[in-house]
Each structure stands twice: as C-alpha cells, then as structure tokens.
Amino acid sequence: MLVQACAPWRGMALDDVTGEFRGVLQEVLRMTDDAGPDARAERLRRVARRHGAFRRHQGCPAPVLGEEIAFAAEAIEMALVRSGATPSVVVIIRDSLAPVLRAIARAMYGGYVDVIDRPRRIP
C-alpha cells in the first residue's frame, strides 16, 4: 500500500509493483532457518540482486531501489506497532535490521548495474 500511491509504482501493473522484492522480504523475515548465516546471507544477496535486475529491466531509475528499502523499513515498523510491540522493541528490531537492509540495498544496486557483489573480507 505504501508504494502504490507513489511514482513509479502507481503506473505499474499490479504484478510488477513488488517485483522480486517479496522474495527479499521473505528472506529477511524468515523466522526459522536450518542454514547457517553464510548460506542465508547468500540467499538474501541472490534474491536482492534479482530484484535489482528486475527493476533495471522495467526501466526504473536506480534511486527507486533506495526508496524501496526505506518503504520496507517503514512497513516493518508499522507491522510491529500494529501487532502491539512496545516502542523499545520496535527500536531494537529496527536497529538490528539496519545493517541487513544496507546489505540488501548494495546487492540490489549490484543486480541493477549487473555487478558481481562479492562479500567483503574483513582484515
């Protein structure tokens, strides 16, 4: 609902509004996962890149990807508030998701420009 009132989403066919972002959110919000953190990060990177490529093929400008991340963060906060989460819990979850959302944004941009997104090595 957040994006359907804004350009460029309001001009898209309903099936194209979410693009591949639904898969990204499903990975972010997955509560149980038998895979380790590296496998999960790789799955998330893969679906985020696919979404970036989808938006590029649609002809969307690249800044749309950053807007989608902001909408996702806002939607998650709204869902938490509506489900009765206390303000402190909302802040904790928001802050813990911030690095994940930044990594998703990098992977989406990588898919948008068709750049291989390799994990950074920490010295």
ChimeraX attribute file (.defattr): number of C-alpha atoms within 10 A of each C-alpha:
attribute: neighborCount
match mode: 1-to-1
recipient: residues
	/A:1	7
	/A:2	11
	/A:3	15
	/A:4	14
	/A:5	10
	/A:6	10
	/A:7	11
	/A:8	14
	/A:9	17
	/A:10	12
	/A:11	12
	/A:12	13
	/A:13	9
	/A:14	11
	/A:15	8
	/A:16	14
	/A:17	17
	/A:18	17
	/A:19	17
	/A:20	19
	/A:21	24
	/A:22	14
	/A:23	18
	/A:24	24
	/A:25	17
	/A:26	12
	/A:27	18
	/A:28	16
	/A:29	11
	/A:30	10
	/A:31	7
	/A:32	6
	/A:33	10
	/A:34	7
	/A:35	10
	/A:36	8
	/A:37	10
	/A:38	9
	/A:39	12
	/A:40	16
	/A:41	17
	/A:42	13
	/A:43	16
	/A:44	22
	/A:45	25
	/A:46	18
	/A:47	23
	/A:48	29
	/A:49	29
	/A:50	24
	/A:51	26
	/A:52	29
	/A:53	21
	/A:54	19
	/A:55	25
	/A:56	19
	/A:57	10
	/A:58	12
	/A:59	10
	/A:60	16
	/A:61	11
	/A:62	15
	/A:63	9
	/A:64	15
	/A:65	22
	/A:66	17
	/A:67	13
	/A:68	16
	/A:69	18
	/A:70	13
	/A:71	15
	/A:72	18
	/A:73	15
	/A:74	14
	/A:75	14
	/A:76	17
	/A:77	19
	/A:78	13
	/A:79	12
	/A:80	17
	/A:81	14
	/A:82	10
	/A:83	9
	/A:84	10
	/A:85	14
	/A:86	11
	/A:87	11
	/A:88	9
	/A:89	14
	/A:90	18
	/A:91	13
	/A:92	10
	/A:93	13
	/A:94	17
	/A:95	11
	/A:96	11
	/A:97	16
	/A:98	13
	/A:99	11
	/A:100	14
	/A:101	20
	/A:102	13
	/A:103	17
	/A:104	27
	/A:105	22
	/A:106	19
	/A:107	27
	/A:108	32
	/A:109	25
	/A:110	20
	/A:111	24
	/A:112	23
	/A:113	14
	/A:114	15
	/A:115	12
	/A:116	10
	/A:117	15
	/A:118	10
	/A:119	11
	/A:120	6
	/A:121	5
	/A:122	4
	/A:123	3
